[in-house]
């Protein structure tokens, strides 16, 4: 449903919403209304769709952080075993 261009635009315009704070339709509408590119997204997708995509993008960040943290922990544990 979202083209790569739409995703890139949404990531750029809603980076503050994706990385922190409450994900609400009001915040999304306010943020996207500031720029013509955001207004295009508001015209192309419903707020429900945009909100779900933003939640998905946040989950991807959280999961990648967890994987990175686990890898770092595993590396540190192996370093301690070899000490």
C-alpha positions in Angstrom: 0.0 0.0 0.0 2.8 2.4 0.9 5.3 3.0 -1.9 9.0 3.4 -1.0 8.8 7.1 -1.7 5.8 7.4 0.7 7.7 5.5 3.4 10.8 7.7 3.0 8.7 10.9 3.2 6.8 9.6 6.3 10.0 8.6 8.1 11.5 12.1 7.4 8.4 14.1 8.3 7.4 12.1 11.4 10.8 11.2 12.8 10.0 12.8 16.2 6.8 10.8 16.5 8.4 7.6 15.4 11.3 7.9 17.9 9.5 9.2 21.0 6.3 10.1 22.5 2.7 9.2 22.0 1.6 8.1 18.6 -1.7 9.9 18.0 -3.7 11.0 15.0 -3.6 14.6 16.3 0.2 14.6 16.5 0.4 13.0 13.0 -2.0 15.4 11.5 -0.2 18.4 13.0 3.2 17.3 11.9 2.2 16.4 8.4 0.2 19.6 7.9 3.3 21.7 8.2 4.8 20.7 4.9 3.3 20.2 1.4 4.8 16.7 1.2 3.0 15.8 4.4 -0.2 17.3 3.1 0.1 15.0 0.1 0.4 12.0 2.5 -2.7 13.2 4.4 -4.6 13.3 1.1 -3.4 9.9 -0.1 -3.8 7.9 3.2 -6.2 7.9 6.1 -4.9 8.8 9.5 -5.6 5.3 10.6 -3.2 4.0 7.9 -0.6 6.5 8.7 -0.8 5.8 12.4 -0.4 2.1 11.8 2.6 2.6 9.5 4.3 4.8 12.1 3.7 2.2 14.8 5.2 -0.4 12.5 8.3 1.8 11.9 8.7 2.3 15.7 8.5 -1.5 16.2 11.2 -2.0 13.6 13.5 0.4 15.5 12.8 -1.2 18.9 13.4 -4.7 17.5 16.7 -3.7 15.8 17.8 -2.1 19.0 17.0 -5.3 21.0 19.0 -7.4 18.5 21.9 -5.0 18.6 21.9 -5.0 22.4 21.8 -8.8 22.5 24.7 -9.0 20.1 26.7 -6.6 22.1 25.9 -8.4 25.4 26.9 -11.7 23.8 30.2 -10.2 22.6 30.9 -8.8 26.1 30.1 -12.1 27.8 32.5 -13.9 25.4 35.2 -11.4 26.2 34.8 -12.0 29.9 34.9 -15.8 29.5 38.3 -15.4 27.7 39.7 -13.1 30.5 
